Amino acid sequence: MKVILRKNFSQLGKIGDVVEVKDGYARNFLIPRQIAYLATEGNIRALEEEKKIVAKKEAANLDNARTLAAELEKISITIPVKVGEEEKIFGSVTTQMIADAIKEKGFEIDKRKIEISEPIKALGIYTVNVKLHSDVNASVKTWVVRE
């Protein structure tokens, strides 16, 4: 069965791709979840209109992400932690702790968008990457200090 993808789907392709899938997969999974349409003339025209709307939204999201990234680059956050002997902290600094510290500065960032390259288990200054959009990343200077 030929279907047209309405959403980016990692196993099949991107929006607007016409792909051949098994009948049951299309009827029971793709179409009910509104991931795909049947490949008919009317649906192809409807998808073109939907593509235009999605492109406008994507451009707006990209602009918002770029302005947010520029603002996040300017801030630095401080995370107070309990410290034991030899300046080692108890546990590690989590993405939730970083998200809460950023929220105190006035920016609402989801903890799943924060990327820590390696666990933060010592006092110091770290650069934390925040993935705001597929094309836009921001780095936030993070100070881990004694409580």
HELIX and SHEET records of a PDB file:
HELIX    1   1 ASP A   23  TYR A   25  1                                   3    
HELIX    2   2 ALA A   26  LEU A   30  3                                   5    
HELIX    3   3 GLU A   41  LYS A   74  1                                  34    
HELIX    4   4 GLU A   85  GLU A   87  5                                   3    
HELIX    5   5 THR A   95  GLU A  104  1                                  10    
HELIX    6   6 LYS A  111  LYS A  113  5                                   3    
SHEET    1   A 3 VAL A  18  GLU A  20  0                                        
SHEET    2   A 3 LYS A   2  LEU A   5 -1                                        
SHEET    3   A 3 ALA A  36  LEU A  38 -1                                        
SHEET    1   B 4 SER A  76  VAL A  81  0                                        
SHEET    2   B 4 ASN A 137  ARG A 146  1                                        
SHEET    3   B 4 GLY A 124  LYS A 131 -1                                        
SHEET    4   B 4 ILE A 114  GLU A 115 -1                                        
SHEET    1   C 2 LYS A  88  VAL A  93  0                                        
SHEET    2   C 2 ILE A 120  ALA A 122 -1                                        
END                                                                             
